[in-house]
Amino acid sequence: MDKIELAICVGSSCHLKGSRDVIEALRGEILKNGLEDKVELKAAFCLGQCGHDGVSVKVGEKILPGLTPEKVPSFLKEEVLPLLG
């Protein structure tokens, strides 16, 4: 099975909105849930969602704006785990 790629925006706007904290929260949740072999984190430059609060993340071809460290557990549960089957 291929890994699910999560591309976290690290462009200027998302960087200022806390992309580093989101990446650390995602890394922690991935480890906590034993998903290291199933989910891969990557950095992405601007995903074109700068008008939203929070950080933008691309899951496959789907761009999801507004991620904050507090929303990471529900984001994984609702957007990533279903893709793992």
Biopython code that builds the backbone (N, CA, C, O; Angstrom):
import numpy as np
from Bio.PDB.StructureBuilder import StructureBuilder

atoms = [
    (1, "MET", "N", (0.841, -1.192, 0.000)),
    (1, "MET", "CA", (0.000, 0.000, 0.000)),
    (1, "MET", "C", (0.883, 1.250, 0.000)),
    (1, "MET", "O", (1.863, 1.342, 0.739)),
    (2, "ASP", "N", (0.511, 2.189, -0.836)),
    (2, "ASP", "CA", (1.248, 3.450, -0.874)),
    (2, "ASP", "C", (0.935, 4.276, 0.370)),
    (2, "ASP", "O", (-0.114, 4.123, 0.995)),
    (3, "LYS", "N", (1.867, 5.146, 0.705)),
    (3, "LYS", "CA", (1.656, 6.048, 1.838)),
    (3, "LYS", "C", (0.717, 7.174, 1.438)),
    (3, "LYS", "O", (0.684, 7.593, 0.281)),
    (4, "ILE", "N", (-0.048, 7.659, 2.413)),
    (4, "ILE", "CA", (-0.859, 8.858, 2.233)),
    (4, "ILE", "C", (0.088, 10.036, 2.415)),
    (4, "ILE", "O", (0.808, 10.109, 3.411)),
    (5, "GLU", "N", (0.089, 10.948, 1.466)),
    (5, "GLU", "CA", (0.941, 12.134, 1.556)),
    (5, "GLU", "C", (0.153, 13.307, 2.097)),
    (5, "GLU", "O", (-0.913, 13.646, 1.583)),
    (6, "LEU", "N", (0.686, 13.923, 3.140)),
    (6, "LEU", "CA", (0.129, 15.163, 3.663)),
    (6, "LEU", "C", (1.142, 16.258, 3.363)),
    (6, "LEU", "O", (2.252, 16.256, 3.895)),
    (7, "ALA", "N", (0.750, 17.186, 2.514)),
    (7, "ALA", "CA", (1.633, 18.299, 2.161)),
    (7, "ALA", "C", (1.176, 19.523, 2.940)),
    (7, "ALA", "O", (0.099, 20.061, 2.681)),
    (8, "ILE", "N", (1.977, 19.958, 3.876)),
    (8, "ILE", "CA", (1.642, 21.083, 4.743)),
    (8, "ILE", "C", (2.248, 22.347, 4.155)),
    (8, "ILE", "O", (3.443, 22.396, 3.864)),
    (9, "CYS", "N", (1.421, 23.365, 3.984)),
    (9, "CYS", "CA", (1.893, 24.619, 3.426)),
    (9, "CYS", "C", (2.876, 25.280, 4.391)),
    (9, "CYS", "O", (2.603, 25.428, 5.582)),
    (10, "VAL", "N", (4.018, 25.670, 3.846)),
    (10, "VAL", "CA", (5.015, 26.399, 4.635)),
    (10, "VAL", "C", (5.307, 27.746, 3.968)),
    (10, "VAL", "O", (6.341, 28.364, 4.220)),
    (11, "GLY", "N", (4.386, 28.186, 3.119)),
    (11, "GLY", "CA", (4.525, 29.498, 2.492)),
    (11, "GLY", "C", (4.428, 30.585, 3.548)),
    (11, "GLY", "O", (4.134, 30.307, 4.710)),
    (12, "SER", "N", (4.673, 31.805, 3.147)),
    (12, "SER", "CA", (4.741, 32.933, 4.096)),
    (12, "SER", "C", (3.521, 33.040, 5.000)),
    (12, "SER", "O", (3.660, 33.149, 6.218)),
    (13, "SER", "N", (2.337, 33.011, 4.419)),
    (13, "SER", "CA", (1.114, 33.196, 5.197)),
    (13, "SER", "C", (0.914, 32.051, 6.193)),
    (13, "SER", "O", (0.655, 32.291, 7.372)),
    (14, "CYS", "N", (1.034, 30.820, 5.723)),
    (14, "CYS", "CA", (0.849, 29.673, 6.621)),
    (14, "CYS", "C", (1.968, 29.583, 7.653)),
    (14, "CYS", "O", (1.738, 29.161, 8.787)),
    (15, "HIS", "N", (3.168, 29.975, 7.264)),
    (15, "HIS", "CA", (4.269, 29.996, 8.232)),
    (15, "HIS", "C", (3.905, 30.919, 9.401)),
    (15, "HIS", "O", (4.102, 30.573, 10.566)),
    (16, "LEU", "N", (3.376, 32.088, 9.070)),
    (16, "LEU", "CA", (2.981, 33.037, 10.118)),
    (16, "LEU", "C", (1.787, 32.541, 10.925)),
    (16, "LEU", "O", (1.605, 32.947, 12.073)),
    (17, "LYS", "N", (0.980, 31.674, 10.343)),
    (17, "LYS", "CA", (-0.193, 31.126, 11.037)),
    (17, "LYS", "C", (0.140, 29.869, 11.827)),
    (17, "LYS", "O", (-0.744, 29.271, 12.440)),
    (18, "GLY", "N", (1.424, 29.456, 11.818)),
    (18, "GLY", "CA", (1.830, 28.346, 12.679)),
    (18, "GLY", "C", (2.050, 27.008, 12.003)),
    (18, "GLY", "O", (1.805, 25.966, 12.611)),
    (19, "SER", "N", (2.505, 27.010, 10.762)),
    (19, "SER", "CA", (2.702, 25.726, 10.079)),
    (19, "SER", "C", (3.676, 24.815, 10.821)),
    (19, "SER", "O", (3.504, 23.596, 10.816)),
    (20, "ARG", "N", (4.690, 25.385, 11.454)),
    (20, "ARG", "CA", (5.646, 24.549, 12.200)),
    (20, "ARG", "C", (4.930, 23.814, 13.336)),
    (20, "ARG", "O", (5.181, 22.629, 13.557)),
    (21, "ASP", "N", (4.049, 24.499, 14.053)),
    (21, "ASP", "CA", (3.306, 23.865, 15.146)),
    (21, "ASP", "C", (2.370, 22.779, 14.628)),
    (21, "ASP", "O", (2.198, 21.742, 15.268)),
    (22, "VAL", "N", (1.765, 23.021, 13.462)),
    (22, "VAL", "CA", (0.878, 22.025, 12.856)),
    (22, "VAL", "C", (1.683, 20.790, 12.464)),
    (22, "VAL", "O", (1.250, 19.661, 12.696)),
    (23, "ILE", "N", (2.850, 21.004, 11.873)),
    (23, "ILE", "CA", (3.706, 19.874, 11.487)),
    (23, "ILE", "C", (4.089, 19.049, 12.717)),
    (23, "ILE", "O", (4.034, 17.820, 12.686)),
    (24, "GLU", "N", (4.476, 19.726, 13.792)),
    (24, "GLU", "CA", (4.853, 19.004, 15.021)),
    (24, "GLU", "C", (3.661, 18.244, 15.604)),
    (24, "GLU", "O", (3.815, 17.118, 16.077)),
    (25, "ALA", "N", (2.479, 18.855, 15.573)),
    (25, "ALA", "CA", (1.275, 18.180, 16.078)),
    (25, "ALA", "C", (0.944, 16.964, 15.210)),
    (25, "ALA", "O", (0.589, 15.908, 15.734)),
    (26, "LEU", "N", (1.057, 17.107, 13.894)),
    (26, "LEU", "CA", (0.807, 15.976, 13.001)),
    (26, "LEU", "C", (1.809, 14.862, 13.249)),
    (26, "LEU", "O", (1.436, 13.691, 13.327)),
    (27, "ARG", "N", (3.079, 15.223, 13.374)),
    (27, "ARG", "CA", (4.122, 14.225, 13.629)),
    (27, "ARG", "C", (3.808, 13.462, 14.917)),
    (27, "ARG", "O", (3.922, 12.237, 14.955)),
    (28, "GLY", "N", (3.418, 14.173, 15.960)),
    (28, "GLY", "CA", (3.087, 13.532, 17.235)),
    (28, "GLY", "C", (1.905, 12.588, 17.134)),
    (28, "GLY", "O", (1.941, 11.487, 17.685)),
    (29, "GLU", "N", (0.860, 13.003, 16.439)),
    (29, "GLU", "CA", (-0.331, 12.158, 16.289)),
    (29, "GLU", "C", (-0.041, 10.936, 15.417)),
    (29, "GLU", "O", (-0.559, 9.849, 15.671)),
    (30, "ILE", "N", (0.779, 11.118, 14.402)),
    (30, "ILE", "CA", (1.148, 9.996, 13.538)),
    (30, "ILE", "C", (1.903, 8.950, 14.350)),
    (30, "ILE", "O", (1.630, 7.755, 14.237)),
    (31, "LEU", "N", (2.852, 9.401, 15.167)),
    (31, "LEU", "CA", (3.604, 8.477, 16.027)),
    (31, "LEU", "C", (2.696, 7.819, 17.063)),
    (31, "LEU", "O", (2.772, 6.611, 17.286)),
    (32, "LYS", "N", (1.851, 8.609, 17.684)),
    (32, "LYS", "CA", (0.943, 8.111, 18.727)),
    (32, "LYS", "C", (0.019, 7.017, 18.194)),
    (32, "LYS", "O", (-0.322, 6.075, 18.910)),
    (33, "ASN", "N", (-0.380, 7.153, 16.934)),
    (33, "ASN", "CA", (-1.309, 6.202, 16.328)),
    (33, "ASN", "C", (-0.618, 5.117, 15.500)),
    (33, "ASN", "O", (-1.284, 4.314, 14.847)),
    (34, "GLY", "N", (0.723, 5.094, 15.527)),
    (34, "GLY", "CA", (1.458, 4.063, 14.806)),
    (34, "GLY", "C", (1.297, 4.124, 13.296)),
    (34, "GLY", "O", (1.257, 3.090, 12.629)),
    (35, "LEU", "N", (1.205, 5.327, 12.759)),
    (35, "LEU", "CA", (0.966, 5.500, 11.323)),
    (35, "LEU", "C", (2.220, 5.880, 10.536)),
    (35, "LEU", "O", (2.121, 6.311, 9.387)),
    (36, "GLU", "N", (3.390, 5.726, 11.142)),
    (36, "GLU", "CA", (4.629, 6.158, 10.487)),
    (36, "GLU", "C", (4.842, 5.506, 9.125)),
    (36, "GLU", "O", (5.411, 6.123, 8.224)),
    (37, "ASP", "N", (4.390, 4.269, 8.970)),
    (37, "ASP", "CA", (4.565, 3.558, 7.700)),
    (37, "ASP", "C", (3.440, 3.839, 6.711)),
    (37, "ASP", "O", (3.489, 3.386, 5.568)),
    (38, "LYS", "N", (2.423, 4.589, 7.150)),
    (38, "LYS", "CA", (1.249, 4.803, 6.298)),
    (38, "LYS", "C", (1.041, 6.253, 5.896)),
    (38, "LYS", "O", (0.365, 6.527, 4.904)),
    (39, "VAL", "N", (1.615, 7.191, 6.655)),
    (39, "VAL", "CA", (1.408, 8.620, 6.387)),
    (39, "VAL", "C", (2.761, 9.305, 6.276)),
    (39, "VAL", "O", (3.631, 9.123, 7.128)),
    (40, "GLU", "N", (2.931, 10.084, 5.233)),
    (40, "GLU", "CA", (4.177, 10.812, 5.008)),
    (40, "GLU", "C", (3.903, 12.318, 5.007)),
    (40, "GLU", "O", (3.017, 12.800, 4.302)),
    (41, "LEU", "N", (4.674, 13.045, 5.805)),
    (41, "LEU", "CA", (4.551, 14.498, 5.844)),
    (41, "LEU", "C", (5.539, 15.120, 4.866)),
    (41, "LEU", "O", (6.702, 14.724, 4.792)),
    (42, "LYS", "N", (5.047, 16.100, 4.120)),
    (42, "LYS", "CA", (5.902, 16.844, 3.203)),
    (42, "LYS", "C", (5.568, 18.318, 3.338)),
    (42, "LYS", "O", (4.470, 18.689, 3.753)),
    (43, "ALA", "N", (6.527, 19.146, 2.983)),
    (43, "ALA", "CA", (6.291, 20.590, 2.955)),
    (43, "ALA", "C", (5.828, 20.983, 1.556)),
    (43, "ALA", "O", (6.236, 20.389, 0.558)),
    (44, "ALA", "N", (4.970, 21.994, 1.508)),
    (44, "ALA", "CA", (4.500, 22.521, 0.226)),
    (44, "ALA", "C", (4.545, 24.035, 0.290)),
    (44, "ALA", "O", (4.330, 24.632, 1.345)),
    (45, "PHE", "N", (4.822, 24.638, -0.833)),
    (45, "PHE", "CA", (4.731, 26.090, -0.871)),
    (45, "PHE", "C", (3.274, 26.465, -1.104)),
    (45, "PHE", "O", (2.426, 25.575, -1.167)),
    (46, "CYS", "N", (2.966, 27.695, -1.230)),
    (46, "CYS", "CA", (1.598, 28.204, -1.218)),
    (46, "CYS", "C", (0.595, 27.291, -1.932)),
    (46, "CYS", "O", (0.789, 26.895, -3.081)),
    (47, "LEU", "N", (-0.467, 26.978, -1.218)),
    (47, "LEU", "CA", (-1.551, 26.169, -1.767)),
    (47, "LEU", "C", (-2.735, 27.033, -2.183)),
    (47, "LEU", "O", (-3.801, 26.516, -2.518)),
    (48, "GLY", "N", (-2.543, 28.359, -2.161)),
    (48, "GLY", "CA", (-3.561, 29.275, -2.656)),
    (48, "GLY", "C", (-4.767, 29.467, -1.760)),
    (48, "GLY", "O", (-5.830, 29.867, -2.235)),
    (49, "GLN", "N", (-4.625, 29.192, -0.478)),
    (49, "GLN", "CA", (-5.750, 29.326, 0.468)),
    (49, "GLN", "C", (-5.440, 30.348, 1.557)),
    (49, "GLN", "O", (-5.872, 30.187, 2.698)),
    (50, "CYS", "N", (-4.710, 31.378, 1.219)),
    (50, "CYS", "CA", (-4.201, 32.339, 2.203)),
    (50, "CYS", "C", (-5.287, 33.118, 2.941)),
    (50, "CYS", "O", (-5.027, 33.654, 4.018)),
    (51, "GLY", "N", (-6.479, 33.192, 2.395)),
    (51, "GLY", "CA", (-7.543, 33.961, 3.025)),
    (51, "GLY", "C", (-8.185, 33.278, 4.216)),
    (51, "GLY", "O", (-9.011, 33.879, 4.904)),
    (52, "HIS", "N", (-7.820, 32.040, 4.468)),
    (52, "HIS", "CA", (-8.425, 31.279, 5.564)),
    (52, "HIS", "C", (-7.581, 31.392, 6.828)),
    (52, "HIS", "O", (-6.380, 31.654, 6.761)),
    (53, "ASP", "N", (-8.213, 31.194, 7.971)),
    (53, "ASP", "CA", (-7.475, 31.069, 9.220)),
    (53, "ASP", "C", (-6.791, 29.718, 9.216)),
    (53, "ASP", "O", (-7.252, 28.793, 8.547)),
    (54, "GLY", "N", (-5.712, 29.590, 9.943)),
    (54, "GLY", "CA", (-5.021, 28.317, 10.055)),
    (54, "GLY", "C", (-4.169, 27.997, 8.841)),
    (54, "GLY", "O", (-3.990, 28.820, 7.943)),
    (55, "VAL", "N", (-3.653, 26.788, 8.839)),
    (55, "VAL", "CA", (-2.691, 26.322, 7.849)),
    (55, "VAL", "C", (-3.393, 25.417, 6.833)),
    (55, "VAL", "O", (-4.301, 24.664, 7.186)),
    (56, "SER", "N", (-2.969, 25.496, 5.587)),
    (56, "SER", "CA", (-3.536, 24.647, 4.537)),
    (56, "SER", "C", (-2.734, 23.358, 4.418)),
    (56, "SER", "O", (-1.508, 23.349, 4.529)),
    (57, "VAL", "N", (-3.468, 22.262, 4.186)),
    (57, "VAL", "CA", (-2.852, 20.945, 4.023)),
    (57, "VAL", "C", (-3.471, 20.287, 2.796)),
    (57, "VAL", "O", (-4.679, 20.365, 2.574)),
    (58, "LYS", "N", (-2.634, 19.647, 2.016)),
    (58, "LYS", "CA", (-3.106, 18.929, 0.838)),
    (58, "LYS", "C", (-3.046, 17.442, 1.132)),
    (58, "LYS", "O", (-1.991, 16.904, 1.466)),
    (59, "VAL", "N", (-4.195, 16.782, 1.002)),
    (59, "VAL", "CA", (-4.308, 15.336, 1.196)),
    (59, "VAL", "C", (-4.673, 14.755, -0.161)),
    (59, "VAL", "O", (-5.799, 14.930, -0.628)),
    (60, "GLY", "N", (-3.737, 14.069, -0.794)),
    (60, "GLY", "CA", (-3.975, 13.635, -2.170)),
    (60, "GLY", "C", (-4.113, 14.870, -3.044)),
    (60, "GLY", "O", (-3.192, 15.683, -3.126)),
    (61, "GLU", "N", (-5.253, 15.011, -3.691)),
    (61, "GLU", "CA", (-5.498, 16.208, -4.514)),
    (61, "GLU", "C", (-6.430, 17.201, -3.821)),
    (61, "GLU", "O", (-6.780, 18.232, -4.396)),
    (62, "LYS", "N", (-6.826, 16.898, -2.607)),
    (62, "LYS", "CA", (-7.772, 17.726, -1.844)),
    (62, "LYS", "C", (-7.021, 18.706, -0.952)),
    (62, "LYS", "O", (-6.177, 18.301, -0.153)),
    (63, "ILE", "N", (-7.328, 19.996, -1.086)),
    (63, "ILE", "CA", (-6.703, 21.025, -0.248)),
    (63, "ILE", "C", (-7.676, 21.403, 0.863)),
    (63, "ILE", "O", (-8.827, 21.761, 0.610)),
    (64, "LEU", "N", (-7.191, 21.316, 2.088)),
    (64, "LEU", "CA", (-8.007, 21.612, 3.259)),
    (64, "LEU", "C", (-7.383, 22.761, 4.032)),
    (64, "LEU", "O", (-6.328, 22.595, 4.646)),
    (65, "PRO", "N", (-8.022, 23.925, 4.010)),
    (65, "PRO", "CA", (-7.483, 25.065, 4.754)),
    (65, "PRO", "C", (-7.944, 25.041, 6.205)),
    (65, "PRO", "O", (-8.872, 24.316, 6.564)),
    (66, "GLY", "N", (-7.282, 25.846, 7.035)),
    (66, "GLY", "CA", (-7.766, 26.090, 8.394)),
    (66, "GLY", "C", (-7.286, 25.144, 9.467)),
    (66, "GLY", "O", (-7.876, 25.106, 10.547)),
    (67, "LEU", "N", (-6.238, 24.376, 9.217)),
    (67, "LEU", "CA", (-5.766, 23.438, 10.233)),
    (67, "LEU", "C", (-4.935, 24.152, 11.296)),
    (67, "LEU", "O", (-4.055, 24.955, 10.987)),
    (68, "THR", "N", (-5.234, 23.844, 12.537)),
    (68, "THR", "CA", (-4.482, 24.349, 13.684)),
    (68, "THR", "C", (-4.019, 23.134, 14.488)),
    (68, "THR", "O", (-4.560, 22.042, 14.313)),
    (69, "PRO", "N", (-3.033, 23.304, 15.360)),
    (69, "PRO", "CA", (-2.587, 22.150, 16.160)),
    (69, "PRO", "C", (-3.734, 21.492, 16.939)),
    (69, "PRO", "O", (-3.750, 20.272, 17.101)),
    (70, "GLU", "N", (-4.678, 22.281, 17.413)),
    (70, "GLU", "CA", (-5.804, 21.750, 18.187)),
    (70, "GLU", "C", (-6.721, 20.868, 17.343)),
    (70, "GLU", "O", (-7.371, 19.964, 17.867)),
    (71, "LYS", "N", (-6.770, 21.128, 16.053)),
    (71, "LYS", "CA", (-7.657, 20.372, 15.155)),
    (71, "LYS", "C", (-7.001, 19.123, 14.571)),
    (71, "LYS", "O", (-7.667, 18.341, 13.893)),
    (72, "VAL", "N", (-5.710, 18.923, 14.822)),
    (72, "VAL", "CA", (-4.980, 17.812, 14.205)),
    (72, "VAL", "C", (-5.589, 16.443, 14.519)),
    (72, "VAL", "O", (-5.760, 15.652, 13.591)),
    (73, "PRO", "N", (-5.928, 16.115, 15.781)),
    (73, "PRO", "CA", (-6.497, 14.783, 16.036)),
    (73, "PRO", "C", (-7.776, 14.518, 15.239)),
    (73, "PRO", "O", (-7.930, 13.439, 14.666)),
    (74, "SER", "N", (-8.691, 15.483, 15.194)),
    (74, "SER", "CA", (-9.929, 15.273, 14.434)),
    (74, "SER", "C", (-9.661, 15.263, 12.932)),
    (74, "SER", "O", (-10.327, 14.538, 12.192)),
    (75, "PHE", "N", (-8.698, 16.055, 12.475)),
    (75, "PHE", "CA", (-8.314, 16.059, 11.063)),
    (75, "PHE", "C", (-7.837, 14.665, 10.639)),
    (75, "PHE", "O", (-8.261, 14.147, 9.605)),
    (76, "LEU", "N", (-6.962, 14.067, 11.437)),
    (76, "LEU", "CA", (-6.484, 12.723, 11.107)),
    (76, "LEU", "C", (-7.627, 11.721, 11.090)),
    (76, "LEU", "O", (-7.725, 10.896, 10.181)),
    (77, "LYS", "N", (-8.482, 11.795, 12.088)),
    (77, "LYS", "CA", (-9.600, 10.852, 12.202)),
    (77, "LYS", "C", (-10.578, 10.991, 11.042)),
    (77, "LYS", "O", (-11.052, 9.989, 10.505)),
    (78, "GLU", "N", (-10.883, 12.228, 10.652)),
    (78, "GLU", "CA", (-11.916, 12.462, 9.640)),
    (78, "GLU", "C", (-11.406, 12.463, 8.204)),
    (78, "GLU", "O", (-12.125, 12.055, 7.292)),
    (79, "GLU", "N", (-10.167, 12.921, 7.994)),
    (79, "GLU", "CA", (-9.675, 13.088, 6.625)),
    (79, "GLU", "C", (-8.632, 12.060, 6.186)),
    (79, "GLU", "O", (-8.527, 11.751, 4.999)),
    (80, "VAL", "N", (-7.865, 11.530, 7.136)),
    (80, "VAL", "CA", (-6.754, 10.654, 6.756)),
    (80, "VAL", "C", (-7.082, 9.169, 7.005)),
    (80, "VAL", "O", (-6.913, 8.340, 6.112)),
    (81, "LEU", "N", (-7.543, 8.842, 8.207)),
    (81, "LEU", "CA", (-7.810, 7.436, 8.519)),
    (81, "LEU", "C", (-8.777, 6.763, 7.543)),
    (81, "LEU", "O", (-8.556, 5.604, 7.191)),
    (82, "PRO", "N", (-9.845, 7.441, 7.089)),
    (82, "PRO", "CA", (-10.725, 6.790, 6.102)),
    (82, "PRO", "C", (-10.009, 6.398, 4.808)),
    (82, "PRO", "O", (-10.407, 5.437, 4.150)),
    (83, "LEU", "N", (-8.963, 7.127, 4.440)),
    (83, "LEU", "CA", (-8.215, 6.815, 3.231)),
    (83, "LEU", "C", (-7.329, 5.578, 3.390)),
    (83, "LEU", "O", (-6.891, 4.984, 2.404)),
    (84, "LEU", "N", (-7.077, 5.205, 4.626)),
    (84, "LEU", "CA", (-6.238, 4.041, 4.895)),
    (84, "LEU", "C", (-7.035, 2.746, 4.857)),
    (84, "LEU", "O", (-6.468, 1.653, 4.881)),
    (85, "GLY", "N", (-8.364, 2.880, 4.795)),
    (85, "GLY", "CA", (-9.233, 1.716, 4.683)),
    (85, "GLY", "C", (-9.304, 0.935, 5.933)),
    (85, "GLY", "O", (-10.001, -0.078, 5.988)),
]
sb = StructureBuilder()
sb.init_structure("model")
sb.init_model(0)
sb.init_chain("A")
sb.init_seg("    ")
for serial, (resi, resn, name, xyz) in enumerate(atoms, 1):
    if name == "N":
        sb.init_residue(resn, " ", resi, " ")
    sb.init_atom(name, np.array(xyz, "f"), 0.0, 1.0, " ", f" {name:<3s}", serial, name[0])
structure = sb.get_structure()
